[in-house]
């Protein structure tokens, strides 16, 4: 394989701390594989604002457009709260997602055995859980026009519009089918076809795309029933595909099935580049955690697992992604915990860098 390029954007708060542990993992792969990642680093969010007066400089965007994959830490923090809307750190991340047209947001909900007590659900319901929610990210009710607050008669009226084109549904459906092909070949599509025209169209298009994937067991569920089923028996699902609004809710619900924010990776994928790889941004679900930034208490696992997702989805290095996930599983099984994962009876927490080192020590030379 030719050397893949990775753009690293550590961002703000704990972003640089957790990303430092990812860099150790990348260095391990560079030493133990017959190719090297070409890593470059840039600024995003508040750190970019401080240097360039904008949360995403055009040069950084150009770097992102040419990189094989982007790995982002987190953005934001109270010291940027006073900034104008367009200068806020989050605008940098949103601009990246928009300019790269990252339309499929992947949120795995995986329950590591050693942490199954962290879930608000019973152990047997979540132990061994491994599902993937694919949320449409660039259209739907968060973007549809008309929108706004208008005067109507003698009162105000708030309007948002749920709008989907067939091609927008088709491309995210294809991503979800392709992902299901790499997993247990089960896809459940969720919408509200009983009360929404966009839901009817969504169901029709997903069904039509499904004709191209005869090996996939495709089912449909109303999104409200899906929320119930996710809490009743989540292990019935493999991959779920849904729209922007329902995906926002369902992916957070599924995330909490597994426990801690410090454990959750994500990916946002766009269309294929000429080299056959999807445009892709990988980032932990958590934010910049200003309350613990600089204390060595942050959990780097979500960011390390985001890198594992990059190996799986951008570089087709599935076995290496598995190796990272096994290393995380094994470290947790040994009882090692950062402060956010401490349960009753656990030993003293380890630091961010000790967690990174412990994971590296478990990576197998294969
Ligand atoms: P947060 O995710 O930063 O923190 C919520 C709580 O979880 C905090 O108590 C924090 O200490 C803890 N936590 C989060 N990640 C952790 C980790 N890896 N290890 C240990 N503990 C962890 O959410 P918030 O406090 O609502 O937001 C803080 C800032 O982050 C805000 O400026 C917000 O806008 C921003 N934010 C950014 C992103 C992103 O970059 N994608 C996402 C969410 C929030």
Boltz pocket constraint, residues with backbone or C-beta under 6 A from the ligand:
constraints:
  - pocket:
      binder: B
      contacts: [[A, 14], [A, 18], [A, 73], [A, 74], [A, 75], [A, 76], [A, 77], [A, 78], [A, 90], [A, 93], [A, 261], [A, 262], [A, 283], [A, 284], [A, 285], [A, 286], [A, 287], [A, 288], [A, 289], [A, 290], [A, 291], [A, 292], [A, 297], [A, 298], [A, 299], [A, 300], [A, 302], [A, 340]]
      max_distance: 6.0
